[in-house]
Amino acid sequence: MDLISPDLGLILWQTIGFAILFIILAKYAWKPILSALEEREGTIETALLAAEQAKKEMASLVAENEKILQEARIERDQILKSANEYAAKIMEEANEAASKVEARMIAEAKAQIQTEKEAALTDVKIQVAELSLLVAEKIIRQNLTGEPEQKRLVQEFVKEIKLN
């Protein structure tokens, strides 16, 4: 029960012990503890400033990233538009080339038809000439010495002409 109702001597010795402890702590421990606390406070403050700076940089990077994405979308759209225009141009050129080839083929076919037509007409002329020669040959072969024979031959030719 001495601790519940202490003596004056106990209080005095405890006060002296506390004062000595306080002086020793004030002389040797408070400065290092306070400097460690201040250093810790500075470190925390520096870390907070760095975090705030990092947050600002992240916001800046996000904005820059969004800007880059927007530019990339615009560039992609331009590339697609250019590619579509190029494809349309190629298709148009291919159609024009096909039309030219088609026109050339038609012209060549017409020329070939004309050539073959002329060749056929030439063949017909040759055949007519051959037939004429054959007729002339038959006429010459027949003896046309008398006038009655000549009249008979002319009448036969006239009959043949009427029949055809």
C-alpha positions in Angstrom: 0.0 0.0 0.0 3.0 2.2 0.0 2.5 2.9 -3.6 -1.1 4.0 -3.2 -0.2 6.5 -0.4 3.5 7.3 -1.0 5.8 8.9 1.5 7.4 12.3 1.0 10.8 10.6 0.6 9.6 8.4 -2.1 8.1 11.4 -4.0 11.3 13.3 -3.6 13.5 10.5 -4.8 11.2 9.8 -7.7 11.2 13.5 -8.6 15.0 13.6 -8.5 15.2 10.4 -10.6 12.8 11.9 -13.1 14.8 15.2 -13.2 18.1 13.3 -13.8 16.4 11.2 -16.4 14.9 14.3 -18.0 18.3 16.1 -18.1 20.0 13.0 -19.6 17.3 12.6 -22.2 17.3 16.3 -23.0 21.1 16.4 -23.3 21.6 13.1 -25.3 18.3 11.8 -26.6 16.0 14.7 -27.5 18.2 16.1 -30.2 18.6 12.8 -32.1 14.9 11.9 -31.6 13.8 15.4 -32.8 16.2 15.3 -35.7 15.0 11.8 -36.7 11.4 13.0 -36.4 12.2 16.1 -38.5 14.1 14.0 -41.0 11.1 11.6 -41.1 8.7 14.5 -41.5 10.9 15.9 -44.4 11.0 12.5 -46.0 7.2 12.1 -45.7 6.7 15.7 -47.1 9.1 15.0 -49.9 7.3 11.7 -50.7 3.9 13.6 -50.7 5.3 16.2 -53.0 6.7 13.5 -55.3 3.4 11.7 -55.2 1.6 14.9 -56.1 4.1 15.6 -58.9 3.7 12.0 -60.1 -0.1 12.4 -60.1 0.3 15.6 -62.2 2.7 13.9 -64.6 0.2 10.9 -64.9 -2.6 13.3 -65.7 -0.3 15.0 -68.2 0.7 11.7 -69.7 -3.0 10.6 -69.9 -3.9 13.8 -71.7 -0.9 13.4 -74.0 -1.8 9.8 -74.6 -5.4 10.7 -75.5 -4.0 13.4 -77.9 -1.7 10.8 -79.5 -4.6 8.4 -79.8 -6.8 11.1 -81.4 -4.0 11.9 -83.9 -3.6 8.2 -84.7 -7.3 7.9 -85.3 -7.2 10.9 -87.7 -4.1 9.5 -89.4 -5.8 6.0 -89.7 -8.9 7.6 -91.2 -6.8 9.5 -93.7 -4.9 6.4 -94.6 -8.1 4.5 -95.1 -9.6 7.3 -97.2 -6.4 7.4 -99.3 -6.4 3.6 -99.7 -10.1 3.7 -100.8 -9.4 6.4 -103.3 -6.4 4.5 -104.6 -8.5 1.3 -104.9 -11.2 3.2 -106.8 -8.5 4.7 -109.1 -7.1 1.2 -109.8 -10.5 -0.1 -110.5 -11.2 2.7 -112.9 -7.9 2.2 -114.6 -8.6 -1.6 -114.9 -12.0 -0.9 -116.3 -10.5 1.6 -118.9 -7.9 -1.0 -119.8 -10.5 -3.7 -120.2 -12.6 -1.4 -122.4 -9.6 -0.6 -124.5 -8.8 -4.3 -124.8 -12.4 -5.1 -125.6 -12.5 -2.3 -128.3 -9.2 -3.6 -129.8 -10.5 -7.2 -129.8 -13.8 -6.0 -131.5 -11.8 -4.1 -134.1 -9.5 -7.1 -134.8 -12.6 -9.3 -135.1 -14.2 -6.9 -137.6 -11.0 -6.7 -139.5 -10.7 -10.5 -139.6 -14.4 -10.8 -140.7 -13.7 -8.2 -143.4 -10.6 -10.1 -144.5 -12.5 -13.4 -144.6 -15.4 -11.7 -146.5 -12.9 -10.4 -149.1 -11.3 -13.8 -149.3 -14.7 -15.5 -149.8 -15.6 -12.9 -152.5 -12.3 -13.6 -154.2 -13.0 -17.3 -154.1 -16.5 -16.7 -155.6 -14.9 -14.6 -158.4 -12.4 -17.3 -159.1 -15.1 -19.9 -159.3 -17.2 -17.7 -161.6 -14.1 -17.2 -163.8 -13.5 -20.9 -163.8 -17.1 -21.6 -164.7 -17.0 -19.0 -167.4 -13.9 -20.6 -168.8 -15.6 -24.0 -168.7 -18.6 -22.6 -170.6 -16.4 -20.9 -173.1 -14.5 -24.1 -173.5 -17.7 -26.1 -174.1 -18.9 -23.5 -176.6 -15.6 -23.6 -178.4 -15.6 -27.4 -178.4 -18.9 -27.6 -180.1 -18.7 -27.4 -183.7 -20.3 -24.1 -184.6 -19.9 -24.3 -188.3 -23.5 -24.0 -189.2 -26.1 -21.4 -188.5 -28.8 -23.9 -187.4 -26.4 -25.3 -184.8 -25.7 -21.8 -183.4 -29.4 -21.1 -183.1 -30.1 -24.4 -181.4 -27.2 -23.6 -178.9 -28.5 -20.1 -178.2 -32.1 -21.5 -177.6 -30.7 -24.1 -175.1 -28.8 -21.4 -173.2 -32.0 -19.3 -173.1 -34.0 -22.2 -171.7 -31.4 -22.8 -169.0 -31.4 -19.2 -168.1 -35.2 -19.1 -167.6 -35.1 -22.3 -165.5 -32.6 -20.9 -163.1 
